Amino acid sequence: KNQVEQSPQSLIILEGKNCTLQCNYTVSPFSNLRWYKQDTGRGPVSLTIMTFSENTKSNGRYTATLDADTKQSSLHITASQLSDSASYICVVIQSGNTPLVFGKGTRLSVIA
Amino acid sequence: DTGVSQNPRHKITKRGQNVTFRCDPISEHNRLYWYRQTLGQGPEFLTYFQNEAQLEKSRLLSDRFSAERPKGSFSTLEIQRTEQGDSAMYLCASSPTSPSIDTQYFGPGTRLTVL
């Protein structure tokens, strides 16, 4: 069964600190993996997209890694800000025109 | 704003009533997707269109649900005889048809509450 598992389920950190969110998947065949940020009551917004051959991709303070062999990805947030408080959802796409497989997300709260 | 738009943003209805949501995708995007998201969960795929053709439907899409995209532009999602379990955020996304990576752009969602 195609699944995307994320950990932790929720996380609280102090403003300015770093954090790392984890994503494990069993989706096959694999095309690409994405991290989305979803603010409460809003639609998800894409942060990074990584293909099979990419190991690391950065977008400002966000850095995503991908190990296609172990089927693991992480999202590292550096120098967190209060505005980083949101759900971070890992999404995997199989090859072809197939629907996205979403994880349940990690709820991040950044506090002052 | 040229992003994906959805209307209404919120809908409260009584059980048994019918509701219809609208999604306007980014104008040049051929693909349009509907998802449902409940609290604390990731979005779940419902259905998707390429132009006006509905190419795939999830098993989650019971016979009370119907989606249309008659002219290949905007889409509607109708839920008949709503049940309390239909309460969720309904998300629409669109993407271009491209041989490269397919990036889906999400709308703000319609939050449905069935009383």
Chai-1 contact restraints between the chains, C-beta under 6 A:
chainA,res_idxA,chainB,res_idxB,connection_type,confidence,min_distance_angstrom,max_distance_angstrom,comment,restraint_id
A,N32,B,I101,contact,1.0,0.0,6.0,A-B,restraint_1
A,R42,B,P108,contact,1.0,0.0,6.0,A-B,restraint_2
A,G43,B,L91,contact,1.0,0.0,6.0,A-B,restraint_3
A,G43,B,F106,contact,1.0,0.0,6.0,A-B,restraint_4
A,G43,B,G107,contact,1.0,0.0,6.0,A-B,restraint_5
A,G43,B,P108,contact,1.0,0.0,6.0,A-B,restraint_6
A,G43,B,G109,contact,1.0,0.0,6.0,A-B,restraint_7
A,P44,B,F106,contact,1.0,0.0,6.0,A-B,restraint_8
A,I49,B,I101,contact,1.0,0.0,6.0,A-B,restraint_9
A,I89,B,G42,contact,1.0,0.0,6.0,A-B,restraint_10
A,P99,B,F45,contact,1.0,0.0,6.0,A-B,restraint_11
A,F102,B,G42,contact,1.0,0.0,6.0,A-B,restraint_12
A,F102,B,P43,contact,1.0,0.0,6.0,A-B,restraint_13
A,G103,B,G42,contact,1.0,0.0,6.0,A-B,restraint_14
A,K104,B,Q41,contact,1.0,0.0,6.0,A-B,restraint_15
A,K104,B,G42,contact,1.0,0.0,6.0,A-B,restraint_16
A,G105,B,G42,contact,1.0,0.0,6.0,A-B,restraint_17
